[in-house]
Amino acid sequence: MNILFAASEISPFAKTGGLADVAGSLPDELKKIGHDIRLIMPLYGAVQKNLKNLENCNKPFEIMIGDNKYEGSLFASKTSSGTPVYFIKNDSLYMRDGLYGDRAGNYKDNSSRFIFFCRAAIKACELLDFRPDIIHCNDWQTGLIPAYVKVTESENPVFKGTKTLYTIHNLAYQGAFWHFDMKLTGLPWSVFSSEGLEFFGMLNFMKSGIFFSDAVSTVSKNYSREIQTEQYSFGMEGILRKRKKDIYGIINGINYSEWNPETDKHIKENYSARNMSGKKTCKKDILEEFAISASEATPVIGIVSRLAEQKGVDLIIDAIPEILSMNVVLLILGKGDDKYHSTLCRLSNAHRNKLGIKLEFNEAIAHKIEAGCDFFLMPSRYEPCGLNQIYSLKYGTIPIVSATGGLDDTILNYNPLTGAGNGFKFKKYCKEALLEKIAEALKITGDEKHRMQIIKNGMDCDFSWNKSARQYDTLYKTILKKGAAL
């Protein structure tokens, strides 16, 4: 089938988070299945600067955003696997340092920037004579596409029979703008209602995607259930419950060609489930990276995370003194909210040989942490999918996680009586539960037999993209078979 995969970021072209990883891997696997799949994203300044093989499609177009005319053009490239990628060019909108904002905050014209992107994605299908069976939309930046397909393009032969799938990667980021931006969309005011794009008086791109798409998916089964509850819905529980029969959960895969201790070029020594000796070398290397001196027997707990409340950083900071009192080393890599930066630096100075802090995003060090640590800690307040716990399984690094979203789907608490389980997870989101689970993990893994059983269980897990792609393939066919949900 013909599939247009629309995303605001695609790895390796542009990335701020997990969405880019999904968009950079899933389409390639769908192409292997036999689909004619095309990707589309904005042509950001960084992409223009770094991508050398951009091809001008010589297909200029114009789009009205309110009373203003914006000119656009199409450029093309391919992924490393040969999947076509189209880029929407408009330098006034996308030639900036950031994707969505800068240190001062989100760009004030983000509404216009992604209205243009959504409409340009529609226009690109016409210009390329590409008639999609499925348009797979991702997160708020593409949320208006299903509305355009259903409303303004309903009589357009290019989209005859086209169905839309809308994937929620993180419901917390909704693309909400003041209601007068509705006039910029080109959609009729009749769809600005509680049964449409209106959400507490504002124009909401995420709600548009949920309401107008033929099906909704999330990046884990558990998260698909959680978002229908008041606790995790960010106010969207009403529309999500109405659409519950059309909501599906498919866990994200990972790219084992990039995340594999047998071939990883970032780590000091490669190793495998059959020969784990290299992991000791990697442990020594990561301790040296953080300038920490510790014995080989000292357990090392790693964290690679955006430093934000969602990721449980408040919980971690509150628990650090008690965690370090368990005779462990804690290594943290990441950046985020300034309030966490200053607190972590202060704690690091107070615990110089037990707590290592690097306030940055560093891909190479992230790989070193996965390979060199004994445990990986992810105490997220909520987690739609999570990838680092899956990387950890492959690297023989035992995850300790909170039982939420994709963390709950992918990690099974180890049972020393049966030998089943691939990590440790705590259910109650509080410091006491976190500390209790860390202590449990340290005690059980103090027995070499249990430690190696957990590691083996984790390294045997299969979270490849091929598995996820097959599930998306089935979902696409289901959408086409059952017809429009609305």
Secondary structure as GFF3:
##gff-version 3
##sequence-region A 1 486
A	DSSP	beta_strand	2	6	.	.	.	ID=ss1
A	DSSP	alpha_helix	18	33	.	.	.	ID=ss2
A	DSSP	beta_strand	36	42	.	.	.	ID=ss3
A	DSSP	alpha_helix	45	50	.	.	.	ID=ss4
A	DSSP	beta_strand	55	56	.	.	.	ID=ss5
A	DSSP	beta_strand	61	65	.	.	.	ID=ss6
A	DSSP	beta_strand	68	78	.	.	.	ID=ss7
A	DSSP	beta_strand	84	89	.	.	.	ID=ss8
A	DSSP	alpha_helix	91	94	.	.	.	ID=ss9
A	DSSP	beta_strand	101	102	.	.	.	ID=ss10
A	DSSP	beta_strand	105	106	.	.	.	ID=ss11
A	DSSP	alpha_helix	110	127	.	.	.	ID=ss12
A	DSSP	beta_strand	134	138	.	.	.	ID=ss13
A	DSSP	three_ten_helix	140	142	.	.	.	ID=ss14
A	DSSP	alpha_helix	145	150	.	.	.	ID=ss15
A	DSSP	three_ten_helix	157	159	.	.	.	ID=ss16
A	DSSP	beta_strand	163	168	.	.	.	ID=ss17
A	DSSP	beta_strand	176	178	.	.	.	ID=ss18
A	DSSP	three_ten_helix	179	181	.	.	.	ID=ss19
A	DSSP	alpha_helix	182	185	.	.	.	ID=ss20
A	DSSP	three_ten_helix	189	191	.	.	.	ID=ss21
A	DSSP	beta_strand	198	199	.	.	.	ID=ss22
A	DSSP	beta_strand	202	204	.	.	.	ID=ss23
A	DSSP	alpha_helix	205	212	.	.	.	ID=ss24
A	DSSP	beta_strand	215	218	.	.	.	ID=ss25
A	DSSP	alpha_helix	221	226	.	.	.	ID=ss26
A	DSSP	alpha_helix	237	242	.	.	.	ID=ss27
A	DSSP	three_ten_helix	244	246	.	.	.	ID=ss28
A	DSSP	beta_strand	247	249	.	.	.	ID=ss29
A	DSSP	alpha_helix	277	289	.	.	.	ID=ss30
A	DSSP	beta_strand	300	304	.	.	.	ID=ss31
A	DSSP	three_ten_helix	309	311	.	.	.	ID=ss32
A	DSSP	alpha_helix	313	324	.	.	.	ID=ss33
A	DSSP	beta_strand	329	333	.	.	.	ID=ss34
A	DSSP	alpha_helix	338	350	.	.	.	ID=ss35
A	DSSP	beta_strand	355	358	.	.	.	ID=ss36
A	DSSP	alpha_helix	363	372	.	.	.	ID=ss37
A	DSSP	beta_strand	375	378	.	.	.	ID=ss38
A	DSSP	alpha_helix	388	394	.	.	.	ID=ss39
A	DSSP	beta_strand	398	402	.	.	.	ID=ss40
A	DSSP	alpha_helix	405	410	.	.	.	ID=ss41
A	DSSP	beta_strand	424	426	.	.	.	ID=ss42
A	DSSP	alpha_helix	431	445	.	.	.	ID=ss43
A	DSSP	alpha_helix	448	459	.	.	.	ID=ss44
A	DSSP	alpha_helix	465	482	.	.	.	ID=ss45
###
